[in-house]
Amino acid sequence: MSAIKASTVYKDHIRSLPVSVRLELLALIARDLAYEAQEFDERPRHSILEFYGVGKGSRGDEDAQAYINRLRDGWEEPSP
């Protein structure tokens, strides 16, 4: 399925509609977006404190800087 561009939809279908219909369509879209935004805002938030101890033991007894250096050694060099 190909992506539909908003500008194409507007030009082909919306622009020719009467102003009152376009305003009604705008109001419908705004209500729909406001509802979706409200749903998003109502999702439970998490505290950074919930992550306390998550990485505990991931590096064993290895020094933190040595652990980071070892991880970085495995990275590929950036291409020029």
QUIRA-V411911 format. One record per residue. RES is the residue in three letters. PHI is phi as a letter, one per 20 degrees, with the letter a starting at -180 (999 if undefined). Layout:
RES|PHI  RES|PHI
This chain:
MET|999  SER|e  ALA|f  ILE|d  LYS|e  ALA|g  SER|f  THR|f  VAL|f  TYR|f  LYS|f  ASP|e  HIS|c  ILE|e  ARG|g  SER|e  LEU|f  PRO|f  VAL|g  SER|f  VAL|f  ARG|f  LEU|f  GLU|f  LEU|f  LEU|f  ALA|f  LEU|f  ILE|f  ALA|f  ARG|f  ASP|f  LEU|f  ALA|f  TYR|f  GLU|f  ALA|f  GLN|f  GLU|f  PHE|f  ASP|f  GLU|e  ARG|f  PRO|f  ARG|e  HIS|d  SER|e  ILE|f  LEU|f  GLU|f  PHE|e  TYR|g  GLY|n  VAL|f  GLY|e  LYS|g  GLY|n  SER|f  ARG|d  GLY|m  ASP|e  GLU|f  ASP|g  ALA|g  GLN|f  ALA|f  TYR|f  ILE|f  ASN|f  ARG|f  LEU|f  ARG|f  ASP|f  GLY|e  TRP|f  GLU|f  GLU|f  PRO|f  SER|f  PRO|f
